[in-house]
Amino acid sequence: MSVQSMTKTDTRDIRATVEQIKELEECGCEIIRCAVPDLQAAGALKEIKQDIRIPLIADIHFDYRLALAALESGVDGLRLNPGNIADPDKVRAVVRGAKTRGIPIRIGVNFGSLPKDLDPLLSIPEQMVEAAFRHIRILENLDFDLIKVSLKAFDVPTTIEAYRQIADKIPYPLHIGITEAGTPRQGMIRSAVGIGILLAEGIGDTLRVSLTGHSREEVYAAYEILKSLNLREHGPSLVSCPTCGRTEVDVVALAGQVEQYLSKIKKPIKVAVMGCVVNGPGEAKDADIGVACGKGKAVLFKKGLQLKTLEEAEIFPELVKEIEKL
Ligand code: SF4
């Protein structure tokens, strides 16, 4: 599974776009897509590509000249729906260009832009699948098979159903995601549910979490989804209890401090911050490092062994000290 995101800068602003991609590379983004609204943006991709390490996808709608210019710029992939380019000769020119260079094309079906002439008796997921097949057939008829497909909607059950329907009907990789999922608070949950169900069923090869927010939040959420299904390791995991009437240390503040500290660490370690002796020792022992708190104190565990008992004020600094020794 590869994590994809999209830049939110003006692609024509090369400096800002490269800066954003570099930041996303740091966060673990593995494929980046840039919107190509005009020929200047398509041309800018050449310079952008030279300054980044991860594959660059050009996101193109309708205008075949933008696809040709993006290919000239050396992009690693196109997102383009060939059925939206009316003239077959123009589609042929794009496909020829992509084929010569060995560049894949992702067909991105989106609920918001389904063709108007689809059979209204079909369900929405069926319509999405049919729309994808229309585009797929165009490419296949031109003897092109470097195809990726996505079928995104805002509605989670619709999206899941569409992917389920197409998954065993085509041999091509699927890019998955819930589109227009909203701001991070709502969008992360919608994405986690939708993408999580698909991944648990073995569907999906690349993914994007679409959020109305900074792209680093998209990458962060993508990895949390993959980590929660044990599909990828990425940075630390924090096990922390929800707290309850038994909690006698400020676990909320402590977990917040630990989370902030861990955000700067890349190593895939598991850290536990637990409120009491009910579940605390078990989780703390299972983690690489963990504390089980009690009345104004905590027991520190490392790799399953009980190391020492700490006063409340010592918990955070001692945790940090021990994490740094790992
Ligand atoms: S670990 Fe203890 S303090 Fe934390 S929620 Fe469970 S019972 Fe409550």
py3Dmol code that shows the C-alpha trace and the ligand (Angstrom):
import py3Dmol

protein = """\
ATOM      1  CA  MET A   1       0.000   0.000   0.000  1.00  0.00           C
ATOM      2  CA  SER A   2       1.388   3.373  -0.986  1.00  0.00           C
ATOM      3  CA  VAL A   3       0.339   6.655   0.551  1.00  0.00           C
ATOM      4  CA  GLN A   4      -0.569   9.416  -1.851  1.00  0.00           C
ATOM      5  CA  SER A   5      -1.433  13.044  -1.281  1.00  0.00           C
ATOM      6  CA  MET A   6      -2.038  16.120  -3.350  1.00  0.00           C
ATOM      7  CA  THR A   7      -0.406  19.533  -3.214  1.00  0.00           C
ATOM      8  CA  LYS A   8      -2.592  22.487  -2.316  1.00  0.00           C
ATOM      9  CA  THR A   9      -0.312  25.174  -3.666  1.00  0.00           C
ATOM     10  CA  ASP A  10      -0.669  26.815  -7.079  1.00  0.00           C
ATOM     11  CA  THR A  11       1.326  24.375  -9.250  1.00  0.00           C
ATOM     12  CA  ARG A  12       2.659  27.340 -11.246  1.00  0.00           C
ATOM     13  CA  ASP A  13       4.348  28.546  -8.054  1.00  0.00           C
ATOM     14  CA  ILE A  14       7.248  26.130  -8.349  1.00  0.00           C
ATOM     15  CA  ARG A  15       9.006  27.159  -5.142  1.00  0.00           C
ATOM     16  CA  ALA A  16       5.923  26.818  -2.936  1.00  0.00           C
ATOM     17  CA  THR A  17       4.938  23.524  -4.554  1.00  0.00           C
ATOM     18  CA  VAL A  18       8.399  21.978  -4.165  1.00  0.00           C
ATOM     19  CA  GLU A  19       8.517  23.175  -0.553  1.00  0.00           C
ATOM     20  CA  GLN A  20       5.176  21.532   0.178  1.00  0.00           C
ATOM     21  CA  ILE A  21       6.190  18.262  -1.512  1.00  0.00           C
ATOM     22  CA  LYS A  22       9.440  18.158   0.452  1.00  0.00           C
ATOM     23  CA  GLU A  23       7.503  18.611   3.677  1.00  0.00           C
ATOM     24  CA  LEU A  24       5.184  15.768   2.650  1.00  0.00           C
ATOM     25  CA  GLU A  25       8.132  13.555   1.743  1.00  0.00           C
ATOM     26  CA  GLU A  26       9.407  14.136   5.287  1.00  0.00           C
ATOM     27  CA  CYS A  27       6.030  12.982   6.651  1.00  0.00           C
ATOM     28  CA  GLY A  28       6.223   9.779   4.570  1.00  0.00           C
ATOM     29  CA  CYS A  29       4.143  10.690   1.509  1.00  0.00           C
ATOM     30  CA  GLU A  30       5.086   8.248  -1.264  1.00  0.00           C
ATOM     31  CA  ILE A  31       3.251   9.580  -4.330  1.00  0.00           C
ATOM     32  CA  ILE A  32       2.309  13.210  -4.961  1.00  0.00           C
ATOM     33  CA  ARG A  33      -0.290  14.593  -7.334  1.00  0.00           C
ATOM     34  CA  CYS A  34      -0.452  18.161  -8.592  1.00  0.00           C
ATOM     35  CA  ALA A  35      -3.385  19.870 -10.262  1.00  0.00           C
ATOM     36  CA  VAL A  36      -2.648  20.973 -13.825  1.00  0.00           C
ATOM     37  CA  PRO A  37      -5.138  23.720 -14.679  1.00  0.00           C
ATOM     38  CA  ASP A  38      -3.179  25.188 -17.602  1.00  0.00           C
ATOM     39  CA  LEU A  39      -0.103  24.840 -19.793  1.00  0.00           C
ATOM     40  CA  GLN A  40       2.035  26.939 -17.449  1.00  0.00           C
ATOM     41  CA  ALA A  41       1.294  24.452 -14.631  1.00  0.00           C
ATOM     42  CA  ALA A  42       2.070  21.526 -16.937  1.00  0.00           C
ATOM     43  CA  GLY A  43       5.425  23.144 -17.787  1.00  0.00           C
ATOM     44  CA  ALA A  44       6.194  23.837 -14.112  1.00  0.00           C
ATOM     45  CA  LEU A  45       6.050  20.102 -13.405  1.00  0.00           C
ATOM     46  CA  LYS A  46       9.410  19.696 -15.141  1.00  0.00           C
ATOM     47  CA  GLU A  47      11.237  21.836 -12.597  1.00  0.00           C
ATOM     48  CA  ILE A  48       9.176  20.472  -9.703  1.00  0.00           C
ATOM     49  CA  LYS A  49      10.070  16.922 -10.704  1.00  0.00           C
ATOM     50  CA  GLN A  50      13.790  17.733 -10.616  1.00  0.00           C
ATOM     51  CA  ASP A  51      13.658  18.866  -6.993  1.00  0.00           C
ATOM     52  CA  ILE A  52      11.629  16.037  -5.434  1.00  0.00           C
ATOM     53  CA  ARG A  53      12.243  12.353  -4.734  1.00  0.00           C
ATOM     54  CA  ILE A  54       8.763  10.791  -4.917  1.00  0.00           C
ATOM     55  CA  PRO A  55       6.738   9.992  -8.073  1.00  0.00           C
ATOM     56  CA  LEU A  56       4.804  12.940  -9.471  1.00  0.00           C
ATOM     57  CA  ILE A  57       1.306  12.545 -10.913  1.00  0.00           C
ATOM     58  CA  ALA A  58      -0.330  15.184 -13.104  1.00  0.00           C
ATOM     59  CA  ASP A  59      -4.033  15.686 -12.376  1.00  0.00           C
ATOM     60  CA  ILE A  60      -5.695  16.615 -15.649  1.00  0.00           C
ATOM     61  CA  HIS A  61      -9.255  17.231 -16.714  1.00  0.00           C
ATOM     62  CA  PHE A  62     -10.639  17.542 -20.240  1.00  0.00           C
ATOM     63  CA  ASP A  63      -7.725  19.203 -22.071  1.00  0.00           C
ATOM     64  CA  TYR A  64      -5.511  16.665 -23.829  1.00  0.00           C
ATOM     65  CA  ARG A  65      -2.839  19.310 -24.495  1.00  0.00           C
ATOM     66  CA  LEU A  66      -2.206  19.519 -20.753  1.00  0.00           C
ATOM     67  CA  ALA A  67      -1.646  15.751 -20.657  1.00  0.00           C
ATOM     68  CA  LEU A  68       0.839  15.939 -23.534  1.00  0.00           C
ATOM     69  CA  ALA A  69       2.661  18.844 -21.892  1.00  0.00           C
ATOM     70  CA  ALA A  70       2.771  17.005 -18.540  1.00  0.00           C
ATOM     71  CA  LEU A  71       4.245  13.951 -20.262  1.00  0.00           C
ATOM     72  CA  GLU A  72       6.852  16.251 -21.839  1.00  0.00           C
ATOM     73  CA  SER A  73       7.661  17.498 -18.341  1.00  0.00           C
ATOM     74  CA  GLY A  74       8.559  13.953 -17.316  1.00  0.00           C
ATOM     75  CA  VAL A  75       5.751  13.141 -14.877  1.00  0.00           C
ATOM     76  CA  ASP A  76       5.465   9.595 -13.509  1.00  0.00           C
ATOM     77  CA  GLY A  77       1.726   9.243 -13.975  1.00  0.00           C
ATOM     78  CA  LEU A  78      -1.408  10.908 -15.288  1.00  0.00           C
ATOM     79  CA  ARG A  79      -4.780  11.115 -13.635  1.00  0.00           C
ATOM     80  CA  LEU A  80      -7.092  11.565 -16.566  1.00  0.00           C
ATOM     81  CA  ASN A  81     -10.469  10.267 -17.670  1.00  0.00           C
ATOM     82  CA  PRO A  82     -10.105   9.571 -21.387  1.00  0.00           C
ATOM     83  CA  GLY A  83     -13.883   9.533 -21.910  1.00  0.00           C
ATOM     84  CA  ASN A  84     -13.978  13.232 -21.059  1.00  0.00           C
ATOM     85  CA  ILE A  85     -11.839  14.085 -24.067  1.00  0.00           C
ATOM     86  CA  ALA A  86     -14.334  14.165 -26.897  1.00  0.00           C
ATOM     87  CA  ASP A  87     -12.037  13.677 -29.900  1.00  0.00           C
ATOM     88  CA  PRO A  88     -10.700  10.083 -30.304  1.00  0.00           C
ATOM     89  CA  ASP A  89      -7.600  11.363 -32.120  1.00  0.00           C
ATOM     90  CA  LYS A  90      -6.684  13.459 -29.091  1.00  0.00           C
ATOM     91  CA  VAL A  91      -7.143  10.504 -26.746  1.00  0.00           C
ATOM     92  CA  ARG A  92      -4.958   8.444 -29.062  1.00  0.00           C
ATOM     93  CA  ALA A  93      -2.220  11.102 -28.937  1.00  0.00           C
ATOM     94  CA  VAL A  94      -2.198  11.074 -25.120  1.00  0.00           C
ATOM     95  CA  VAL A  95      -2.209   7.289 -24.901  1.00  0.00           C
ATOM     96  CA  ARG A  96       0.600   7.050 -27.450  1.00  0.00           C
ATOM     97  CA  GLY A  97       2.650   9.532 -25.409  1.00  0.00           C
ATOM     98  CA  ALA A  98       2.021   7.652 -22.161  1.00  0.00           C
ATOM     99  CA  LYS A  99       2.750   4.273 -23.726  1.00  0.00           C
ATOM    100  CA  THR A 100       6.027   5.349 -25.284  1.00  0.00           C
ATOM    101  CA  ARG A 101       7.212   6.580 -21.912  1.00  0.00           C
ATOM    102  CA  GLY A 102       5.729   3.700 -19.877  1.00  0.00           C
ATOM    103  CA  ILE A 103       3.590   6.134 -17.882  1.00  0.00           C
ATOM    104  CA  PRO A 104       0.419   4.839 -16.170  1.00  0.00           C
ATOM    105  CA  ILE A 105      -2.937   6.553 -16.403  1.00  0.00           C
ATOM    106  CA  ARG A 106      -5.330   6.594 -13.471  1.00  0.00           C
ATOM    107  CA  ILE A 107      -8.976   6.685 -14.328  1.00  0.00           C
ATOM    108  CA  GLY A 108     -10.601   8.597 -11.483  1.00  0.00           C
ATOM    109  CA  VAL A 109     -14.365   8.154 -11.363  1.00  0.00           C
ATOM    110  CA  ASN A 110     -15.989  10.610  -9.002  1.00  0.00           C
ATOM    111  CA  PHE A 111     -19.638  10.569  -7.937  1.00  0.00           C
ATOM    112  CA  GLY A 112     -19.830  14.322  -8.513  1.00  0.00           C
ATOM    113  CA  SER A 113     -18.992  14.047 -12.206  1.00  0.00           C
ATOM    114  CA  LEU A 114     -20.701  10.894 -13.454  1.00  0.00           C
ATOM    115  CA  PRO A 115     -21.727  10.937 -17.130  1.00  0.00           C
ATOM    116  CA  LYS A 116     -25.323  12.087 -17.591  1.00  0.00           C
ATOM    117  CA  ASP A 117     -26.290   9.287 -19.978  1.00  0.00           C
ATOM    118  CA  LEU A 118     -25.751   6.349 -17.610  1.00  0.00           C
ATOM    119  CA  ASP A 119     -28.671   3.961 -17.121  1.00  0.00           C
ATOM    120  CA  PRO A 120     -30.755   5.559 -14.311  1.00  0.00           C
ATOM    121  CA  LEU A 121     -31.997   2.115 -13.300  1.00  0.00           C
ATOM    122  CA  LEU A 122     -28.486   1.230 -12.152  1.00  0.00           C
ATOM    123  CA  SER A 123     -27.625   1.914  -8.509  1.00  0.00           C
ATOM    124  CA  ILE A 124     -25.066   4.665  -7.890  1.00  0.00           C
ATOM    125  CA  PRO A 125     -22.210   2.175  -7.247  1.00  0.00           C
ATOM    126  CA  GLU A 126     -23.201   0.343 -10.456  1.00  0.00           C
ATOM    127  CA  GLN A 127     -23.177   3.636 -12.344  1.00  0.00           C
ATOM    128  CA  MET A 128     -19.707   4.410 -10.990  1.00  0.00           C
ATOM    129  CA  VAL A 129     -18.446   1.007 -12.097  1.00  0.00           C
ATOM    130  CA  GLU A 130     -20.033   1.442 -15.528  1.00  0.00           C
ATOM    131  CA  ALA A 131     -18.394   4.870 -15.864  1.00  0.00           C
ATOM    132  CA  ALA A 132     -15.017   3.322 -14.995  1.00  0.00           C
ATOM    133  CA  PHE A 133     -15.523   0.614 -17.617  1.00  0.00           C
ATOM    134  CA  ARG A 134     -16.254   3.193 -20.301  1.00  0.00           C
ATOM    135  CA  HIS A 135     -12.875   4.786 -19.669  1.00  0.00           C
ATOM    136  CA  ILE A 136     -11.110   1.441 -19.271  1.00  0.00           C
ATOM    137  CA  ARG A 137     -12.476   0.207 -22.624  1.00  0.00           C
ATOM    138  CA  ILE A 138     -11.158   3.304 -24.393  1.00  0.00           C
ATOM    139  CA  LEU A 139      -7.656   2.634 -23.095  1.00  0.00           C
ATOM    140  CA  GLU A 140      -7.807  -1.113 -23.657  1.00  0.00           C
ATOM    141  CA  ASN A 141      -8.999  -0.593 -27.230  1.00  0.00           C
ATOM    142  CA  LEU A 142      -5.852   1.439 -27.766  1.00  0.00           C
ATOM    143  CA  ASP A 143      -3.853  -1.501 -26.432  1.00  0.00           C
ATOM    144  CA  PHE A 144      -2.952   0.382 -23.242  1.00  0.00           C
ATOM    145  CA  ASP A 145      -2.937  -1.475 -19.932  1.00  0.00           C
ATOM    146  CA  LEU A 146      -0.893   0.667 -17.553  1.00  0.00           C
ATOM    147  CA  ILE A 147      -4.139   1.520 -15.840  1.00  0.00           C
ATOM    148  CA  LYS A 148      -5.078   2.416 -12.268  1.00  0.00           C
ATOM    149  CA  VAL A 149      -8.675   3.004 -11.253  1.00  0.00           C
ATOM    150  CA  SER A 150     -10.427   4.879  -8.473  1.00  0.00           C
ATOM    151  CA  LEU A 151     -14.151   5.158  -7.728  1.00  0.00           C
ATOM    152  CA  LYS A 152     -14.659   7.818  -5.098  1.00  0.00           C
ATOM    153  CA  ALA A 153     -17.745   9.288  -3.472  1.00  0.00           C
ATOM    154  CA  PHE A 154     -18.429  11.266  -0.318  1.00  0.00           C
ATOM    155  CA  ASP A 155     -20.892   8.595   0.788  1.00  0.00           C
ATOM    156  CA  VAL A 156     -18.928   5.822   2.476  1.00  0.00           C
ATOM    157  CA  PRO A 157     -21.249   2.825   1.763  1.00  0.00           C
ATOM    158  CA  THR A 158     -21.524   3.919  -1.905  1.00  0.00           C
ATOM    159  CA  THR A 159     -17.751   4.079  -2.244  1.00  0.00           C
ATOM    160  CA  ILE A 160     -17.240   0.709  -0.559  1.00  0.00           C
ATOM    161  CA  GLU A 161     -19.855  -0.940  -2.746  1.00  0.00           C
ATOM    162  CA  ALA A 162     -18.390   0.503  -5.943  1.00  0.00           C
ATOM    163  CA  TYR A 163     -14.903  -0.785  -5.107  1.00  0.00           C
ATOM    164  CA  ARG A 164     -16.269  -4.183  -4.096  1.00  0.00           C
ATOM    165  CA  GLN A 165     -18.067  -4.470  -7.412  1.00  0.00           C
ATOM    166  CA  ILE A 166     -15.064  -3.628  -9.529  1.00  0.00           C
ATOM    167  CA  ALA A 167     -12.284  -5.278  -7.494  1.00  0.00           C
ATOM    168  CA  ASP A 168     -12.563  -8.773  -8.969  1.00  0.00           C
ATOM    169  CA  LYS A 169     -13.623  -7.632 -12.447  1.00  0.00           C
ATOM    170  CA  ILE A 170     -10.425  -5.870 -13.477  1.00  0.00           C
ATOM    171  CA  PRO A 171      -6.750  -6.785 -13.211  1.00  0.00           C
ATOM    172  CA  TYR A 172      -5.650  -3.202 -12.536  1.00  0.00           C
ATOM    173  CA  PRO A 173      -4.471  -1.634  -9.270  1.00  0.00           C
ATOM    174  CA  LEU A 174      -7.028   0.366  -7.330  1.00  0.00           C
ATOM    175  CA  HIS A 175      -6.412   3.757  -5.780  1.00  0.00           C
ATOM    176  CA  ILE A 176      -8.818   4.121  -2.861  1.00  0.00           C
ATOM    177  CA  GLY A 177     -10.228   6.980  -0.828  1.00  0.00           C
ATOM    178  CA  ILE A 178     -13.338   8.792   0.296  1.00  0.00           C
ATOM    179  CA  THR A 179     -13.610  11.994  -1.658  1.00  0.00           C
ATOM    180  CA  GLU A 180     -14.463  15.424  -0.293  1.00  0.00           C
ATOM    181  CA  ALA A 181     -14.458  13.836   3.164  1.00  0.00           C
ATOM    182  CA  GLY A 182     -14.500  17.226   4.886  1.00  0.00           C
ATOM    183  CA  THR A 183     -12.350  18.918   7.495  1.00  0.00           C
ATOM    184  CA  PRO A 184      -9.891  16.762   9.481  1.00  0.00           C
ATOM    185  CA  ARG A 185     -12.284  16.048  12.368  1.00  0.00           C
ATOM    186  CA  GLN A 186     -14.984  14.537  10.152  1.00  0.00           C
ATOM    187  CA  GLY A 187     -12.834  13.568   7.197  1.00  0.00           C
ATOM    188  CA  MET A 188     -10.419  11.387   9.130  1.00  0.00           C
ATOM    189  CA  ILE A 189     -13.275   9.322  10.530  1.00  0.00           C
ATOM    190  CA  ARG A 190     -15.086   8.976   7.206  1.00  0.00           C
ATOM    191  CA  SER A 191     -11.812   8.032   5.533  1.00  0.00           C
ATOM    192  CA  ALA A 192     -10.805   5.612   8.285  1.00  0.00           C
ATOM    193  CA  VAL A 193     -14.148   3.810   8.056  1.00  0.00           C
ATOM    194  CA  GLY A 194     -14.257   3.676   4.250  1.00  0.00           C
ATOM    195  CA  ILE A 195     -10.601   3.017   3.530  1.00  0.00           C
ATOM    196  CA  GLY A 196     -10.329   0.735   6.563  1.00  0.00           C
ATOM    197  CA  ILE A 197     -13.171  -1.527   5.430  1.00  0.00           C
ATOM    198  CA  LEU A 198     -11.748  -1.755   1.921  1.00  0.00           C
ATOM    199  CA  LEU A 199      -8.251  -2.509   3.168  1.00  0.00           C
ATOM    200  CA  ALA A 200      -9.570  -5.136   5.571  1.00  0.00           C
ATOM    201  CA  GLU A 201     -11.163  -6.833   2.556  1.00  0.00           C
ATOM    202  CA  GLY A 202      -7.868  -6.740   0.684  1.00  0.00           C
ATOM    203  CA  ILE A 203      -8.999  -3.984  -1.695  1.00  0.00           C
ATOM    204  CA  GLY A 204      -6.667  -1.114  -2.530  1.00  0.00           C
ATOM    205  CA  ASP A 205      -3.122  -0.561  -3.741  1.00  0.00           C
ATOM    206  CA  THR A 206      -2.633   3.153  -3.197  1.00  0.00           C
ATOM    207  CA  LEU A 207      -4.663   5.440  -0.978  1.00  0.00           C
ATOM    208  CA  ARG A 208      -5.359   9.064  -0.358  1.00  0.00           C
ATOM    209  CA  VAL A 209      -7.154  10.611   2.574  1.00  0.00           C
ATOM    210  CA  SER A 210      -8.827  13.754   1.176  1.00  0.00           C
ATOM    211  CA  LEU A 211      -9.129  16.471   3.792  1.00  0.00           C
ATOM    212  CA  THR A 212     -10.030  20.140   3.780  1.00  0.00           C
ATOM    213  CA  GLY A 213      -6.800  20.935   5.557  1.00  0.00           C
ATOM    214  CA  HIS A 214      -3.051  20.680   5.153  1.00  0.00           C
ATOM    215  CA  SER A 215      -1.823  17.691   3.144  1.00  0.00           C
ATOM    216  CA  ARG A 216       0.400  16.620   6.042  1.00  0.00           C
ATOM    217  CA  GLU A 217      -2.823  15.782   7.894  1.00  0.00           C
ATOM    218  CA  GLU A 218      -3.789  13.553   4.955  1.00  0.00           C
ATOM    219  CA  VAL A 219      -0.506  11.675   5.129  1.00  0.00           C
ATOM    220  CA  TYR A 220      -0.706  11.401   8.911  1.00  0.00           C
ATOM    221  CA  ALA A 221      -4.252   9.991   8.713  1.00  0.00           C
ATOM    222  CA  ALA A 222      -3.311   7.550   5.941  1.00  0.00           C
ATOM    223  CA  TYR A 223      -0.573   6.044   8.062  1.00  0.00           C
ATOM    224  CA  GLU A 224      -2.758   5.849  11.135  1.00  0.00           C
ATOM    225  CA  ILE A 225      -5.284   3.847   9.073  1.00  0.00           C
ATOM    226  CA  LEU A 226      -2.569   1.523   7.758  1.00  0.00           C
ATOM    227  CA  LYS A 227      -1.025   1.159  11.224  1.00  0.00           C
ATOM    228  CA  SER A 228      -4.347   0.360  12.836  1.00  0.00           C
ATOM    229  CA  LEU A 229      -4.739  -2.601  10.455  1.00  0.00           C
ATOM    230  CA  ASN A 230      -1.106  -3.669  10.966  1.00  0.00           C
ATOM    231  CA  LEU A 231      -0.489  -3.134   7.242  1.00  0.00           C
ATOM    232  CA  ARG A 232       2.400  -0.705   7.634  1.00  0.00           C
ATOM    233  CA  GLU A 233       4.767   0.402  10.345  1.00  0.00           C
ATOM    234  CA  HIS A 234       5.296   4.131  10.471  1.00  0.00           C
ATOM    235  CA  GLY A 235       6.651   6.100  13.391  1.00  0.00           C
ATOM    236  CA  PRO A 236       5.627   5.521  16.998  1.00  0.00           C
ATOM    237  CA  SER A 237       2.265   4.353  18.321  1.00  0.00           C
ATOM    238  CA  LEU A 238       0.835   5.661  21.563  1.00  0.00           C
ATOM    239  CA  VAL A 239      -1.352   3.392  23.653  1.00  0.00           C
ATOM    240  CA  SER A 240      -3.164   5.553  26.181  1.00  0.00           C
ATOM    241  CA  CYS A 241      -6.191   4.808  28.290  1.00  0.00           C
ATOM    242  CA  PRO A 242      -9.312   6.980  28.115  1.00  0.00           C
ATOM    243  CA  THR A 243      -9.060   7.680  31.895  1.00  0.00           C
ATOM    244  CA  CYS A 244     -11.928   7.101  34.307  1.00  0.00           C
ATOM    245  CA  GLY A 245     -12.894   7.455  37.947  1.00  0.00           C
ATOM    246  CA  ARG A 246      -9.870   5.363  38.963  1.00  0.00           C
ATOM    247  CA  THR A 247      -7.312   7.752  37.434  1.00  0.00           C
ATOM    248  CA  GLU A 248      -5.153   9.473  40.048  1.00  0.00           C
ATOM    249  CA  VAL A 249      -2.547  11.093  37.785  1.00  0.00           C
ATOM    250  CA  ASP A 250      -3.258  13.676  35.056  1.00  0.00           C
ATOM    251  CA  VAL A 251      -3.101  11.084  32.272  1.00  0.00           C
ATOM    252  CA  VAL A 252      -4.681  13.419  29.686  1.00  0.00           C
ATOM    253  CA  ALA A 253      -1.911  15.987  30.111  1.00  0.00           C
ATOM    254  CA  LEU A 254       0.761  13.290  30.265  1.00  0.00           C
ATOM    255  CA  ALA A 255      -0.478  11.531  27.109  1.00  0.00           C
ATOM    256  CA  GLY A 256      -0.611  14.910  25.320  1.00  0.00           C
ATOM    257  CA  GLN A 257       3.000  15.652  26.307  1.00  0.00           C
ATOM    258  CA  VAL A 258       4.123  12.194  25.203  1.00  0.00           C
ATOM    259  CA  GLU A 259       2.234  12.474  21.901  1.00  0.00           C
ATOM    260  CA  GLN A 260       3.889  15.792  21.150  1.00  0.00           C
ATOM    261  CA  TYR A 261       7.317  14.387  21.969  1.00  0.00           C
ATOM    262  CA  LEU A 262       6.704  11.275  19.822  1.00  0.00           C
ATOM    263  CA  SER A 263       5.677  13.378  16.816  1.00  0.00           C
ATOM    264  CA  LYS A 264       9.380  14.156  16.310  1.00  0.00           C
ATOM    265  CA  ILE A 265      10.410  10.494  16.347  1.00  0.00           C
ATOM    266  CA  LYS A 266      10.481   8.283  13.262  1.00  0.00           C
ATOM    267  CA  LYS A 267      11.217   4.900  14.887  1.00  0.00           C
ATOM    268  CA  PRO A 268       8.193   2.523  15.009  1.00  0.00           C
ATOM    269  CA  ILE A 269       8.093   2.129  18.807  1.00  0.00           C
ATOM    270  CA  LYS A 270       5.053   1.481  20.970  1.00  0.00           C
ATOM    271  CA  VAL A 271       4.627   3.648  24.060  1.00  0.00           C
ATOM    272  CA  ALA A 272       1.904   3.123  26.674  1.00  0.00           C
ATOM    273  CA  VAL A 273       0.512   5.715  29.065  1.00  0.00           C
ATOM    274  CA  MET A 274      -2.020   4.013  31.338  1.00  0.00           C
ATOM    275  CA  GLY A 275      -4.042   5.381  34.214  1.00  0.00           C
ATOM    276  CA  CYS A 276      -4.136   2.573  36.764  1.00  0.00           C
ATOM    277  CA  VAL A 277      -3.344  -0.991  37.682  1.00  0.00           C
ATOM    278  CA  VAL A 278      -6.457  -2.507  36.053  1.00  0.00           C
ATOM    279  CA  ASN A 279      -5.187  -2.625  32.441  1.00  0.00           C
ATOM    280  CA  GLY A 280      -2.057  -0.553  32.967  1.00  0.00           C
ATOM    281  CA  PRO A 281       0.618  -3.168  33.679  1.00  0.00           C
ATOM    282  CA  GLY A 282      -0.598  -5.455  30.868  1.00  0.00           C
ATOM    283  CA  GLU A 283      -0.496  -2.726  28.206  1.00  0.00           C
ATOM    284  CA  ALA A 284       2.665  -1.133  29.605  1.00  0.00           C
ATOM    285  CA  LYS A 285       4.468  -4.503  29.555  1.00  0.00           C
ATOM    286  CA  ASP A 286       3.321  -5.155  25.977  1.00  0.00           C
ATOM    287  CA  ALA A 287       4.738  -1.821  24.778  1.00  0.00           C
ATOM    288  CA  ASP A 288       8.403  -1.052  24.185  1.00  0.00           C
ATOM    289  CA  ILE A 289       8.105   1.399  27.000  1.00  0.00           C
ATOM    290  CA  GLY A 290       5.174   2.251  29.213  1.00  0.00           C
ATOM    291  CA  VAL A 291       3.891   3.598  32.483  1.00  0.00           C
ATOM    292  CA  ALA A 292       1.061   2.353  34.639  1.00  0.00           C
ATOM    293  CA  CYS A 293       0.054   5.180  36.946  1.00  0.00           C
ATOM    294  CA  GLY A 294      -1.253   4.961  40.500  1.00  0.00           C
ATOM    295  CA  LYS A 295      -1.867   7.502  43.241  1.00  0.00           C
ATOM    296  CA  GLY A 296       0.599  10.309  42.340  1.00  0.00           C
ATOM    297  CA  LYS A 297       3.077   7.685  41.116  1.00  0.00           C
ATOM    298  CA  ALA A 298       3.741   5.411  38.148  1.00  0.00           C
ATOM    299  CA  VAL A 299       5.526   2.152  37.488  1.00  0.00           C
ATOM    300  CA  LEU A 300       7.816   2.282  34.471  1.00  0.00           C
ATOM    301  CA  PHE A 301       8.048  -0.765  32.190  1.00  0.00           C
ATOM    302  CA  LYS A 302      10.556  -1.336  29.418  1.00  0.00           C
ATOM    303  CA  LYS A 303      10.384  -4.294  27.032  1.00  0.00           C
ATOM    304  CA  GLY A 304       8.088  -6.130  29.426  1.00  0.00           C
ATOM    305  CA  LEU A 305      10.228  -5.590  32.514  1.00  0.00           C
ATOM    306  CA  GLN A 306       9.332  -3.451  35.505  1.00  0.00           C
ATOM    307  CA  LEU A 307      12.143  -0.883  35.775  1.00  0.00           C
ATOM    308  CA  LYS A 308      11.246   1.474  38.628  1.00  0.00           C
ATOM    309  CA  THR A 309       8.582   3.446  40.438  1.00  0.00           C
ATOM    310  CA  LEU A 310       8.400   7.169  39.627  1.00  0.00           C
ATOM    311  CA  GLU A 311       6.920  10.219  41.346  1.00  0.00           C
ATOM    312  CA  GLU A 312       4.334  12.039  39.164  1.00  0.00           C
ATOM    313  CA  ALA A 313       6.747  14.838  38.232  1.00  0.00           C
ATOM    314  CA  GLU A 314       9.362  12.331  37.091  1.00  0.00           C
ATOM    315  CA  ILE A 315       7.100  10.373  34.739  1.00  0.00           C
ATOM    316  CA  PHE A 316       7.513  12.422  31.544  1.00  0.00           C
ATOM    317  CA  PRO A 317      11.271  13.130  31.831  1.00  0.00           C
ATOM    318  CA  GLU A 318      12.019   9.498  32.718  1.00  0.00           C
ATOM    319  CA  LEU A 319       9.885   8.228  29.826  1.00  0.00           C
ATOM    320  CA  VAL A 320      11.782  10.491  27.441  1.00  0.00           C
ATOM    321  CA  LYS A 321      15.125   9.374  28.902  1.00  0.00           C
ATOM    322  CA  GLU A 322      14.246   5.709  28.413  1.00  0.00           C
ATOM    323  CA  ILE A 323      12.791   6.229  24.907  1.00  0.00           C
ATOM    324  CA  GLU A 324      16.021   7.922  23.881  1.00  0.00           C
ATOM    325  CA  LYS A 325      17.994   4.918  25.091  1.00  0.00           C
ATOM    326  CA  LEU A 326      15.951   2.543  22.905  1.00  0.00           C
TER     327      LEU A 326
END
"""
ligand_1 = """\
8
SF4
S -6.478 1.929 32.651
Fe -7.382 2.277 34.669
S -7.597 4.519 34.754
Fe -7.320 4.011 32.610
S -9.420 3.821 31.864
Fe -8.703 1.761 32.392
S -9.436 1.465 34.466
Fe -9.558 3.657 34.070
"""
view = py3Dmol.view(width=600, height=400)
view.addModel(protein, "pdb")
view.setStyle({"model": 0}, {"cartoon": {"style": "trace"}})
view.addModel(ligand_1, "xyz")
view.setStyle({"model": 1}, {"stick": {}})
view.zoomTo()
view.show()
